[in-house]
Amino acid sequence: MELEIRRVSVQDVPLWAELAAAVYGDGQRELEDEFRRFLEACGDCKLSELPPGSEMGFLCFVEGVPAGFMNLSVRREYVEGRDEEGPIGYVEGIAVLPEYRRKGIGKRFVEYAVRLCRENGIKQLASDCSVYNRESELFHLGAGFKETGRQIFFMRSCE
């Protein structure tokens, strides 16, 4: 199986947004706008130069056919489970299309992210998923992540 992972370019934005919209259920047009802003903020900068609030996108192709995407950011603020000082690489989103799952693609994305972090002097990579998403939880554990905590969010009206 020929597998290629590459950084998103301006020409890839519609495909990147289409894949993300299929996973997140968000509008493709809104995602295209957001992803274009990411590229404008840091077109070809290194991961360590990524501005706060921005993300880098990566696409995976199997035999030339789109199979998934990954979004990476760098967080400089507190991240749950942090062992090291300095910036943390963060997998903001990762998804593999259903027909390509369980073929090691997600794990290859994570390995790619780890390599980018190392090359940029970043010592840790973090991610998250919903406590209700058991499939994602198992994926993360299988890709070498360790669980560092769980949260419950609360809200009340002030009116």
BALOBA-1460 file (C-alpha; in Angstrom, 3 decimals):
// residues 159
<rec num="1" residu="m" x="0.000" y="0.000" z="0.000"/>
<rec num="2" residu="e" x="1.548" y="3.264" z="-1.171"/>
<rec num="3" residu="l" x="0.938" y="5.904" z="1.493"/>
<rec num="4" residu="e" x="1.880" y="9.580" z="1.288"/>
<rec num="5" residu="i" x="1.490" y="12.175" z="4.053"/>
<rec num="6" residu="r" x="2.104" y="15.747" z="3.071"/>
<rec num="7" residu="r" x="1.530" y="19.240" z="4.356"/>
<rec num="8" residu="v" x="-1.534" y="21.037" z="3.032"/>
<rec num="9" residu="s" x="-1.053" y="23.695" z="0.367"/>
<rec num="10" residu="v" x="-3.463" y="26.423" z="-0.737"/>
<rec num="11" residu="q" x="-4.697" y="24.150" z="-3.541"/>
<rec num="12" residu="d" x="-5.576" y="21.472" z="-0.968"/>
<rec num="13" residu="v" x="-7.864" y="23.670" z="1.158"/>
<rec num="14" residu="p" x="-11.164" y="22.493" z="-0.423"/>
<rec num="15" residu="l" x="-10.207" y="18.829" z="0.054"/>
<rec num="16" residu="w" x="-8.935" y="19.463" z="3.598"/>
<rec num="17" residu="a" x="-12.218" y="21.200" z="4.465"/>
<rec num="18" residu="e" x="-14.309" y="18.490" z="2.803"/>
<rec num="19" residu="l" x="-12.624" y="15.786" z="4.877"/>
<rec num="20" residu="a" x="-12.945" y="17.806" z="8.080"/>
<rec num="21" residu="a" x="-16.608" y="18.659" z="7.408"/>
<rec num="22" residu="a" x="-17.386" y="14.971" z="6.963"/>
<rec num="23" residu="v" x="-15.904" y="14.246" z="10.399"/>
<rec num="24" residu="y" x="-16.978" y="17.285" z="12.397"/>
<rec num="25" residu="g" x="-20.302" y="17.982" z="10.743"/>
<rec num="26" residu="d" x="-19.319" y="21.645" z="10.373"/>
<rec num="27" residu="g" x="-19.980" y="23.606" z="7.213"/>
<rec num="28" residu="q" x="-17.334" y="23.063" z="4.559"/>
<rec num="29" residu="r" x="-17.319" y="26.739" z="3.551"/>
<rec num="30" residu="e" x="-16.633" y="27.895" z="7.125"/>
<rec num="31" residu="l" x="-13.839" y="25.349" z="7.459"/>
<rec num="32" residu="e" x="-12.322" y="26.478" z="4.150"/>
<rec num="33" residu="d" x="-12.253" y="30.054" z="5.448"/>
<rec num="34" residu="e" x="-10.661" y="28.969" z="8.731"/>
<rec num="35" residu="f" x="-8.085" y="26.766" z="6.992"/>
<rec num="36" residu="r" x="-7.179" y="29.561" z="4.560"/>
<rec num="37" residu="r" x="-6.543" y="31.828" z="7.585"/>
<rec num="38" residu="f" x="-4.219" y="29.147" z="9.006"/>
<rec num="39" residu="l" x="-2.232" y="29.095" z="5.762"/>
<rec num="40" residu="e" x="-2.095" y="32.898" z="5.573"/>
<rec num="41" residu="a" x="-0.730" y="33.024" z="9.135"/>
<rec num="42" residu="c" x="2.039" y="30.562" z="8.435"/>
<rec num="43" residu="g" x="2.256" y="29.484" z="4.814"/>
<rec num="44" residu="d" x="5.466" y="27.509" z="4.889"/>
<rec num="45" residu="c" x="6.819" y="28.211" z="8.364"/>
<rec num="46" residu="k" x="8.253" y="25.493" z="10.572"/>
<rec num="47" residu="l" x="6.082" y="23.914" z="13.262"/>
<rec num="48" residu="s" x="8.000" y="25.768" z="15.990"/>
<rec num="49" residu="e" x="7.172" y="29.092" z="14.254"/>
<rec num="50" residu="l" x="3.424" y="28.453" z="14.096"/>
<rec num="51" residu="p" x="1.565" y="31.468" z="15.510"/>
<rec num="52" residu="p" x="-0.756" y="30.976" z="18.503"/>
<rec num="53" residu="g" x="-4.266" y="29.984" z="17.442"/>
<rec num="54" residu="s" x="-3.126" y="28.613" z="14.118"/>
<rec num="55" residu="e" x="-2.818" y="25.048" z="12.870"/>
<rec num="56" residu="m" x="-0.920" y="23.130" z="10.215"/>
<rec num="57" residu="g" x="-2.829" y="20.659" z="8.107"/>
<rec num="58" residu="f" x="-1.630" y="17.364" z="6.689"/>
<rec num="59" residu="l" x="-3.320" y="15.041" z="4.228"/>
<rec num="60" residu="c" x="-2.815" y="11.335" z="3.748"/>
<rec num="61" residu="f" x="-3.199" y="9.693" z="0.360"/>
<rec num="62" residu="v" x="-3.346" y="5.937" z="-0.277"/>
<rec num="63" residu="e" x="-2.496" y="5.059" z="-3.858"/>
<rec num="64" residu="g" x="-3.175" y="8.735" z="-4.661"/>
<rec num="65" residu="v" x="-6.666" y="8.728" z="-3.098"/>
<rec num="66" residu="p" x="-7.420" y="10.976" z="-0.077"/>
<rec num="67" residu="a" x="-7.669" y="8.854" z="3.078"/>
<rec num="68" residu="g" x="-7.537" y="11.307" z="5.995"/>
<rec num="69" residu="f" x="-6.218" y="14.483" z="7.548"/>
<rec num="70" residu="m" x="-4.449" y="15.716" z="10.665"/>
<rec num="71" residu="n" x="-4.261" y="19.226" z="12.131"/>
<rec num="72" residu="l" x="-1.339" y="20.157" z="14.378"/>
<rec num="73" residu="s" x="-0.784" y="23.191" z="16.542"/>
<rec num="74" residu="v" x="1.772" y="24.289" z="19.091"/>
<rec num="75" residu="r" x="0.483" y="25.180" z="22.536"/>
<rec num="76" residu="r" x="2.571" y="27.310" z="24.804"/>
<rec num="77" residu="e" x="0.025" y="27.535" z="27.625"/>
<rec num="78" residu="y" x="-0.699" y="24.841" z="30.205"/>
<rec num="79" residu="v" x="-1.546" y="21.424" z="28.778"/>
<rec num="80" residu="e" x="-2.925" y="18.660" z="31.023"/>
<rec num="81" residu="g" x="-0.246" y="16.046" z="31.728"/>
<rec num="82" residu="r" x="2.707" y="18.171" z="30.615"/>
<rec num="83" residu="d" x="6.070" y="16.811" z="31.836"/>
<rec num="84" residu="e" x="8.371" y="19.262" z="30.104"/>
<rec num="85" residu="e" x="8.771" y="23.022" z="29.952"/>
<rec num="86" residu="g" x="8.396" y="24.686" z="26.597"/>
<rec num="87" residu="p" x="5.952" y="24.334" z="23.742"/>
<rec num="88" residu="i" x="3.804" y="21.231" z="23.261"/>
<rec num="89" residu="g" x="2.791" y="19.839" z="19.885"/>
<rec num="90" residu="y" x="-0.965" y="19.292" z="19.835"/>
<rec num="91" residu="v" x="-3.033" y="17.092" z="17.545"/>
<rec num="92" residu="e" x="-6.068" y="19.339" z="17.106"/>
<rec num="93" residu="g" x="-7.805" y="16.952" z="14.767"/>
<rec num="94" residu="i" x="-7.102" y="13.611" z="13.179"/>
<rec num="95" residu="a" x="-9.405" y="11.476" z="11.090"/>
<rec num="96" residu="v" x="-9.156" y="8.611" z="8.659"/>
<rec num="97" residu="l" x="-12.015" y="7.824" z="6.307"/>
<rec num="98" residu="p" x="-13.919" y="4.669" z="7.345"/>
<rec num="99" residu="e" x="-12.750" y="2.575" z="4.385"/>
<rec num="100" residu="y" x="-9.094" y="3.216" z="5.347"/>
<rec num="101" residu="r" x="-9.344" y="2.627" z="9.091"/>
<rec num="102" residu="r" x="-7.463" y="-0.167" z="10.856"/>
<rec num="103" residu="k" x="-4.688" y="-0.021" z="8.274"/>
<rec num="104" residu="g" x="-2.199" y="1.915" z="10.427"/>
<rec num="105" residu="i" x="-2.821" y="5.311" z="8.814"/>
<rec num="106" residu="g" x="-3.746" y="7.103" z="12.036"/>
<rec num="107" residu="k" x="-0.661" y="5.733" z="13.726"/>
<rec num="108" residu="r" x="1.466" y="6.884" z="10.778"/>
<rec num="109" residu="f" x="-0.013" y="10.390" z="11.181"/>
<rec num="110" residu="v" x="1.015" y="10.378" z="14.852"/>
<rec num="111" residu="e" x="4.520" y="9.132" z="13.996"/>
<rec num="112" residu="y" x="4.765" y="11.928" z="11.428"/>
<rec num="113" residu="a" x="3.702" y="14.474" z="14.083"/>
<rec num="114" residu="v" x="6.250" y="13.097" z="16.567"/>
<rec num="115" residu="r" x="8.998" y="13.427" z="13.961"/>
<rec num="116" residu="l" x="7.990" y="17.038" z="13.210"/>
<rec num="117" residu="c" x="7.999" y="17.844" z="16.916"/>
<rec num="118" residu="r" x="11.486" y="16.356" z="17.367"/>
<rec num="119" residu="e" x="12.804" y="18.253" z="14.338"/>
<rec num="120" residu="n" x="11.474" y="21.484" z="15.879"/>
<rec num="121" residu="g" x="12.778" y="20.971" z="19.416"/>
<rec num="122" residu="i" x="9.334" y="20.157" z="20.801"/>
<rec num="123" residu="k" x="9.559" y="17.442" z="23.441"/>
<rec num="124" residu="q" x="5.938" y="16.344" z="23.840"/>
<rec num="125" residu="l" x="2.859" y="15.749" z="21.720"/>
<rec num="126" residu="a" x="-0.636" y="15.915" z="23.215"/>
<rec num="127" residu="s" x="-4.164" y="15.341" z="21.989"/>
<rec num="128" residu="d" x="-7.670" y="14.935" z="23.356"/>
<rec num="129" residu="c" x="-10.995" y="13.304" z="22.633"/>
<rec num="130" residu="s" x="-14.454" y="13.261" z="24.122"/>
<rec num="131" residu="v" x="-14.969" y="10.914" z="27.068"/>
<rec num="132" residu="y" x="-17.827" y="9.479" z="25.000"/>
<rec num="133" residu="n" x="-15.640" y="8.633" z="21.994"/>
<rec num="134" residu="r" x="-14.304" y="5.200" z="22.928"/>
<rec num="135" residu="e" x="-12.995" y="4.548" z="19.406"/>
<rec num="136" residu="s" x="-10.830" y="7.679" z="19.554"/>
<rec num="137" residu="e" x="-9.707" y="6.858" z="23.092"/>
<rec num="138" residu="l" x="-8.535" y="3.402" z="21.995"/>
<rec num="139" residu="f" x="-6.835" y="4.872" z="18.930"/>
<rec num="140" residu="h" x="-4.875" y="7.358" z="21.066"/>
<rec num="141" residu="l" x="-3.779" y="4.665" z="23.507"/>
<rec num="142" residu="g" x="-2.738" y="2.427" z="20.610"/>
<rec num="143" residu="a" x="-0.764" y="5.279" z="19.040"/>
<rec num="144" residu="g" x="1.378" y="5.673" z="22.151"/>
<rec num="145" residu="f" x="-0.459" y="8.394" z="24.048"/>
<rec num="146" residu="k" x="-1.188" y="7.958" z="27.752"/>
<rec num="147" residu="e" x="-4.306" y="9.285" z="29.414"/>
<rec num="148" residu="t" x="-3.519" y="12.237" z="31.670"/>
<rec num="149" residu="g" x="-6.962" y="13.170" z="32.978"/>
<rec num="150" residu="r" x="-10.683" y="13.587" z="32.378"/>
<rec num="151" residu="q" x="-12.861" y="16.650" z="32.734"/>
<rec num="152" residu="i" x="-16.506" y="17.446" z="33.258"/>
<rec num="153" residu="f" x="-17.585" y="20.926" z="32.169"/>
<rec num="154" residu="f" x="-20.288" y="22.893" z="33.970"/>
<rec num="155" residu="m" x="-22.409" y="25.914" z="33.101"/>
<rec num="156" residu="r" x="-25.046" y="27.999" z="34.834"/>
<rec num="157" residu="s" x="-27.030" y="31.031" z="33.881"/>
<rec num="158" residu="c" x="-26.127" y="34.406" z="35.333"/>
<rec num="159" residu="e" x="-29.449" y="36.016" z="34.399"/>
